[in-house]
Amino acid sequence: MRAYVVDSFTDRAFSGNPAGVVLLDAPADAAWMQSVAAELKHSETAFVVVGGDAPAKPLRWFTPDTEVPLCGHATLATAHVLGGDQLFDTASGELRCTAGEDGWIEMDFPADVAEPVEPPEELTAGLPGITIEEVAEGATKLLVRAASAAEVRALHPDFDALVQVPKPGVVVTAPGDHDGVDFVSRVFAPRVGIPEDPVTGSAHCTLAAWWSVRLDRTGHGAEFVGEQASARGGTVRMSLRGDRVGLRGRAVTVLEGELLA
């Protein structure tokens, strides 16, 4: 089996979000895939079945601790390894990837509309120094609007508190603080073994829909640029299309080898 490590949402090695990608000739046992993901220790490892004649390749994603229903950066990494234009069969439905110019790949993902909620106590305790302006609940994440990008960048979360939050992930966001960036964000998911995710495609399915209202860009095809302000950092370009979001990014392969176990 061929295995890869790919840095996603970046055009430079050792930045963006690293993902494992394993190419399978046939579907594999879930426990074995979980063991491989735990061994590789990336926030997600993608397993894609490349043998067979089905038009959509089966694709699954595992963190070091659990399987997840949707992962943007590992999907981008998989499409990058396979040449760009791909159709995947996943737990979130069919996901199409389209190759563009200069190494850009666009992924067609479902939009995630977050609804306003009251902040749970664990959330406030887990985000010291953040002025919580709004909280909304998406399918798998709580979205928190901070007062400024500076607060987002300076945040040192209390992971013991965040692991108690009743959603797998927490997205902290604020308006962009430099030209060409609409908003910044950071993503924390200690409940699934990811204290901080470097760049999170699935979070931008929530962010695009949420910020479109606040930036008064709700029309079909509205464009956004998000910066995920983690230590590695990365950029995600988005297009809002009704109940779908186009996510665009680039990727760099940093390791290629053979999985022996």
Secondary structure, 3 states (H helix, E strand, C coil): CEEEEEEECCCCCCCCEEEEEEEECCCCCHHHHHHHHHHHCCCCEEEEECCCCCCCEEEEEECCCCEECCCHHHHHHHHHHHCCCEEEEECCEEEEEEECHHHCEEEEEECCCCEECCCCHHHHHHCCCCCCCEEEECCCEEEEECCCHHHHHHCCCCHHHHCCCCCCEEEEEEECCCCCCCEEEEEEEHHHCEEEECCCHHHHHHHHHHHHHHCCCCCCCEEEEEEECCCCCEEEEEEEECCEEEEEECEEEEEEEECCC
